[in-house]
Amino acid sequence: MDAQQLFAKNMRRIRLEKNLTQERVAEAADLHVNYISSVERAERNISIRNISRIASALGVPMSILVSKDQER
């Protein structure tokens, strides 16, 4: 699994654990819902700025989103 896929998997898992919709994450991160959806499908490269925005929207440190220890 590459870094993009790992990020996508962790992002989706955390979002679902927190019972958040893609729309809510997009709104909180000030990003378009289509962007959030494509990131979760590992279809987009993501900037550090957007990783930070998404982490903040999910209420987690950025490191959690890229950690292999978070895989399930």
C-alpha distance (Angstrom), angle and dihedral (degrees) to the residues before:
residue distance angle dihedral
M1 . . .
D2 3.80 . .
A3 3.81 125.9 .
Q4 3.80 93.3 -97.0
Q5 3.81 92.3 53.3
L6 3.81 91.6 44.4
F7 3.80 91.4 52.4
A8 3.81 91.2 47.6
K9 3.80 93.0 49.4
N10 3.81 93.8 47.7
M11 3.80 92.6 44.5
R12 3.80 93.4 52.1
R13 3.82 93.5 44.5
I14 3.80 93.1 50.3
R15 3.81 92.4 44.7
L16 3.80 91.5 52.3
E17 3.83 93.0 44.2
K18 3.81 87.9 55.6
N19 3.81 91.9 45.9
L20 3.78 92.1 -122.4
T21 3.78 124.9 150.4
Q22 3.77 122.6 -135.1
E23 3.79 86.5 -114.0
R24 3.81 92.3 56.9
V25 3.81 92.5 48.0
A26 3.80 90.9 47.6
E27 3.79 91.4 50.5
A28 3.81 93.6 47.3
A29 3.82 91.8 46.1
D30 3.82 93.3 44.2
L31 3.80 90.2 -123.7
H32 3.80 131.8 124.0
V33 3.80 116.5 -94.3
N34 3.82 90.4 -127.2
Y35 3.80 88.5 58.1
I36 3.83 91.6 51.0
S37 3.80 89.9 48.6
S38 3.80 93.7 50.2
V39 3.83 91.8 46.9
E40 3.83 89.6 52.7
R41 3.80 89.0 52.7
A42 3.84 89.6 50.4
E43 3.80 90.1 -119.6
R44 3.81 96.2 126.7
N45 3.73 137.6 56.2
I46 3.78 108.0 -127.7
S47 3.79 129.3 -145.2
I48 3.79 124.3 -130.0
R49 3.81 87.9 -114.2
N50 3.80 91.7 57.1
I51 3.81 92.5 43.7
S52 3.80 86.6 56.0
R53 3.82 92.3 48.0
I54 3.80 92.7 49.2
A55 3.80 93.0 45.6
S56 3.79 89.5 51.8
A57 3.81 91.6 48.0
L58 3.81 89.6 51.3
G59 3.81 92.8 44.3
V60 3.81 94.8 -123.4
P61 3.81 135.7 113.4
M62 3.80 114.9 -96.1
S63 3.80 89.9 -118.0
I64 3.82 91.2 65.6
L65 3.79 90.3 61.5
V66 3.79 93.3 57.5
S67 3.79 99.3 35.6
K68 3.79 119.4 116.9
D69 3.81 87.7 -155.8
Q70 3.81 87.7 70.2
E71 3.82 94.2 61.2
R72 3.79 115.9 115.3
